[in-house]
Amino acid sequence: MKKRNFSEKGIIKGVLEIKTRHKKGYNEVIKKIVGQIKNFHKKTNPKGNLILGLSGGIDSTVVAYLAVMAVGPKKVILLNLPVRGNDEGIKCYKLVKSDLKVKGGYVISINSPTQKIIKDVSKIIGKKLDLITKGNIASRLRINFFYAVAREKGGMVLGTSNRAEFVQGYATKYGTPMSCDFGVLDDLYKIDIKEIAKELDIPQDILNRKSTTGFYQGQTHEEELGATLTEQDVAAYLLFERKMSISQIIKKYGASKKYLSDIIKRYKQSKHKRVLQVSHVSLGYIHDK
């Protein structure tokens, strides 16, 4: 990612503000999240399982660790549903599953049903589908798996979408990672999640892994959204948590006007996705309308 959307001083200032809003540190944040997951499980179905998609990325890995801390490994089911056979996330998934001693875990390729739907839809519309449409099909198939397992196991599905993804609508409607029964990371930025991952002693391979949906070779969140994950975090924090104006952010953080305008545009265009917002962990910082 060559182009900078913030000045170097501005990004450092923004990161520091995000981290220091947790007055008592990240250990306290972990306790709050674990407590709220535990309370959600108790209120919904204490005998049931918590189900989540474990891609092998940092977000879903952190949710897996927190879920096990809340209800124990026997009540957590981890599903890895790769679209491509050589998905490197499978290796990370196995590492996490082993570390957490979760027996309820499965790797199931959804390549065949995904390709079947792509082929059939292409026939209907008379042309090849673009990459986003193909990815959306795979994303919704994953959710179908999660809820089928949840229905049979009497369980609930945990969400793995972070705050920057949420405000940008970077998710498939009725698909991953926002469709769930309880969102665990909704109030947290990737900056927060990395700090929590360090506290939880999550494997370094996962900490260093680039964020990707795994839908096609070479795809990354940063390339698709035209900004580093840190820039996305800082922009989301300043615009929607601090509720600062574009002019204020440009003046104090050396931000790109075009980039901030793009974020706001994505926010408005994806409003229909947030109408489906479900209950989630609340840390008390964010008050969305």
N, C-alpha and C positions, 0 to 999 in steps of 0.2 A: 504494500500500500504506500505509494510514493507521495501522493498529495496530502498535505496537512490541512485539517479543518479547524484546528485551534493552534494558538501560539504555544510554544513549549512551556512557558510559564503558566499560561492559562490552563493547560491540561494538568499540570502538576497541582495547581491550586484546586481545580475541580475534584481530582482524585482524593486529595487530602480532606476536602469538605465531605465527600461521600463517606470516607472511612471514619471521620471523627464525629459524625452524627450519632454513632453508636457510643453513647457516653461511657458505658461499662465494658466495652470491648466485645470481641466476637464470641468469646466463650458464653457470655450472657445471651447473645443472639441465638446461639445454638440451643441453649436451655429453653428459650422462649419457643422456638420452632418445634423442638421435640415435644414440649408440653402441649402445644396446640394440635400437633398430629395425634398425640395420645388421646386428647380430649375429643377430637373429631372421630377417631376410631371407636371410642367408648360410647359416644352418642349415636353413631350410625349402626354398627354391628360389631360388638367386641369379639364375637366368635368368628367373624369373617376375616378375609385376607385384605392386605393392601397391595394393589397391583400397579406396576409402573413399567414403562418402556425404558430399558437401560441400553442406550446406544453406545456407551463407552466414552461419551463426552463428559466434561466436567459437571454440567448442570444435572443430568440424570444420575451421575455417580454420587453427587452430594445428596440428592434426594434419597437415593438408596441407603446411604449410610445413616441419614437422619431417621428414615422409616424404621430401620432395624434397631436403632437406639430407642425409638418410641414403643415398638410393639414386639421386638425380638425377631430373630431370623426365621422362625417357623411360621410366622404370619405374614411374611412378605413374599410376593411372587415377582420375579424379574423376567421380563420378556425382551429378547433381542430379535428383531424382525428385519434382517437385511434384505435390500433389494438387489444388491450385487453380491455375487458369491465370494469375492475377495475382499469384502468389507473389513478394514483393519479394526473396526469397532468390536468385532467378535473377540479378538484377542483381549482387548481391554475389558469387555464384558466378563469373560472367564476369570480374569484377574480379580475383579471386584466381587464376583459371586463366591469365589474361593476365600477371599479375605474376610467376607462377611459371614461365611459358613451358611449361606442360604441354599437349601436343597430344592426349593420350588423355583427353578429357573430353566428357561428353555430358549434355544436358538432355532428359529423357524424361518426359512427363506420364503419371502412373499413375491419372489421374482415371477413365478409362473402365473399366479392370479393377476398380478399387476399387468403383465404383458398381454394377457387375455383381454382384460378390460380396455387397455390402450388400443389393441387391434380392433375390437368391436366398436368402440367409439369413433375410431378413424373411419370405419366403414360408414357409420351414420352421417358424419359430417363431410365425408368425401375428401379428406386431406390428412396429412400427418399432424399429430399433436405437438405443441411446443413443450419445452422442458418443464415449464411451470405447471402446466396441466398434468403432465406425466407424474411430476412430483406430488401434486395434490391427490392423485389417485392412490399412490402408495401410502401417503400420509393418512388418508381415510381408511384404507385397509388395515393399517396398524391399529387405529382406534376401534375398528370392528373386532379385531382380535382381543384387545384389552377388555372390552365390555362383554364379549362372549364368555371369556374366562371369569370376569367379575360376576356375571349372572349365575354361572354354574357353581362358583365358589362362595357365593354370598358376600362378595367383596366390593371394595370401592377403588376407583382409579385415581392415582395421584398425578398431578400435573407437574411439568418440569420447565415451564416457560419463565424466563426472567423478566425483570422490569423493562429493560430496553426493548426486548422483543414485543412485550405487551403493548407499549405505547405506539410502536411502529406497525402493529398488526402483522408482525413477521411470523405468521403461522397460517395453517390451512383451516378455513372455516369447517367446523365439524371434524377436524383432523388434529394431528399433533402440532405443537406441544401444548396448545391451550385448552383443548377439550378434555375435561376431567371432572371429578367430583370434588376435589380439593386441591387448590394450587399452593404449592409449597414455597415457591421462589418469587411470587408475584411482587413483593415489596423489596426485592433484592436485585442489585445490579451485578454484572459479571465481576466487577471489582470486589464486591462483598463476597461473592461465591468463591472466588479464588482464595480469599483470606480464610473463609470457613473451611475450604478444602485443606489448607495447610494445617489448621487446627485439628482436623480429623485425620491427618497423616495419610491422605489419599496418595496413591502411587504417582511418582513423578511423571511417568509416561502419559498419564491422563491429564495432569496439570499442564503439560506442554503441548497437548494435542490441539490442533486447530478445530474450531467449531464448524461442523458440517452436518447437513441432513443425511448425507450418504446416498442421495438419490442418483447422483451421477458423478463420474470421475472428475476430481479436481474442484468440486464445488466447495466454497467456503462462505460463511456469513459475511465476512468482511468484504469480499469481492462483490457479492450481490448487493450490498447496501452502501458501498462506496466510502467506507470509513472503518477505522480500527474499532475493535470492541470497546476500547477505553473511550474513544471519541463519542461513540453511540451512548455509552453510559453517562458521560458528563453532559451531553446535550439533553438527554432525557431527564436527568436530575435537575438541571437548571430551568428547563422549559416547563416541566410538568409537576415537579415536586416543589422547587423554589418559586415556580410561576413567574420567572423573570421575562422581560420583553426581549425581543431580538436585539434592539439597540443597546440595552443594558449588558447583554452577554457579549456583544461585539466589543464594547468599551472595556469591560472588566476582564475578559478572557481571550480576547484576540480571535474570536470565532469568525468563520466564514458565513456571511449573510445567506448565500445560496444554500449552504448545507443546512443551516437552521430552518430555512424556509422549506427545504425538502422534507425535513423531519416533521414539521407541522402539517405539511401536505399529506404525508403518509398517515399521520395520526387521524386527520379528518376523513381520509378515504377508507380507513379501516375501522371506523366507528361501528359499523354493522357487526364486526367480529366481537367487539367488547360488550355488545348488548347481551351476549350469551355468557357474560362473566358469572363465575360460580364462586362459592365461598372459598376463602384462602387464608393463609397465614397473614396476620396483620401485626406489624411492628409499631404502628402508631404514628408513622411519619407521613403517610400518604393518604390524601382524602380526595379520591376521584369523584367527579360529579356523576 
